[in-house]
């Protein structure tokens, strides 16, 4: 098996100048625990994780809400035919 067979088909990311709440919102909408962080030239700068949000921010409400939604049951993935 090759990596491309196991990878996510769509890369979800945020920009470095967005607010932490924006990143948390993206993560909860997509139910992902890690989010690549890009600059506006779309160069990878790093990755923010759910743990980063929990430990490094003072925004406990957004982090708790994100954790609840990310950790909930995943929606079924349906492929277009």
C-alpha positions as CSV (number, residue, x, y, z in Angstrom):
1,X,0.0,0.0,0.0
2,X,1.2,3.5,-0.8
3,X,0.7,6.6,1.3
4,X,-1.6,8.2,-1.3
5,X,-4.0,5.2,-0.7
6,X,-4.3,6.0,3.0
7,X,-4.1,9.8,3.0
8,X,-7.0,12.3,3.3
9,X,-8.0,13.5,-0.2
10,X,-8.6,17.1,0.8
11,X,-6.1,19.1,2.8
12,X,-7.8,21.4,5.4
13,X,-5.7,24.3,6.7
14,X,-5.7,27.7,8.4
15,X,-3.5,30.8,8.0
16,X,-1.0,31.9,10.6
17,X,-2.8,35.3,11.0
18,X,-6.2,33.8,11.8
19,X,-7.6,33.7,15.3
20,X,-7.3,30.6,17.4
21,X,-11.1,30.5,17.5
22,X,-11.1,30.2,13.7
23,X,-8.7,27.2,13.9
24,X,-10.8,25.6,16.6
25,X,-14.0,26.1,14.5
26,X,-12.4,24.5,11.4
27,X,-11.2,21.6,13.5
28,X,-14.6,21.0,15.0
29,X,-16.5,21.3,11.7
30,X,-14.2,18.8,10.0
31,X,-13.6,16.6,13.1
32,X,-9.9,16.8,12.8
33,X,-7.3,16.9,15.6
34,X,-4.4,18.5,13.7
35,X,-4.5,21.5,11.3
36,X,-1.7,22.6,9.1
37,X,-0.8,26.3,9.4
38,X,0.2,28.2,6.3
39,X,1.4,31.7,5.5
40,X,-0.5,33.7,2.9
41,X,1.9,32.4,0.2
42,X,0.6,28.9,1.2
43,X,3.9,27.7,2.6
44,X,3.6,25.3,5.5
45,X,4.7,26.9,8.8
46,X,3.6,24.3,11.2
47,X,0.7,22.3,12.6
48,X,-1.7,23.2,15.4
49,X,-3.2,20.3,17.4
50,X,-6.1,20.1,19.7
51,X,-3.6,19.7,22.5
52,X,-1.9,22.9,21.5
53,X,-5.3,24.7,21.8
54,X,-6.0,23.2,25.2
55,X,-2.5,23.9,26.7
56,X,-1.4,27.2,25.1
57,X,-4.6,29.2,25.0
58,X,-6.7,30.9,27.6
59,X,-9.8,30.3,25.6
60,X,-11.2,27.3,27.4
61,X,-14.7,27.6,26.0
62,X,-13.7,27.3,22.4
63,X,-11.2,24.5,23.2
64,X,-13.8,22.5,25.2
65,X,-16.4,22.9,22.5
66,X,-13.9,21.9,19.8
67,X,-12.9,18.9,21.8
68,X,-16.5,17.8,22.3
69,X,-17.3,18.1,18.5
70,X,-14.1,16.6,17.3
71,X,-14.3,13.6,19.6
72,X,-18.0,12.9,18.8
73,X,-19.0,10.2,16.4
74,X,-17.7,10.9,12.9
75,X,-20.2,11.5,10.1
76,X,-20.1,8.8,7.5
77,X,-17.9,9.5,4.5
78,X,-19.7,9.0,1.3
79,X,-18.0,8.9,-2.1
80,X,-19.6,10.5,-5.1
81,X,-20.4,8.0,-7.8
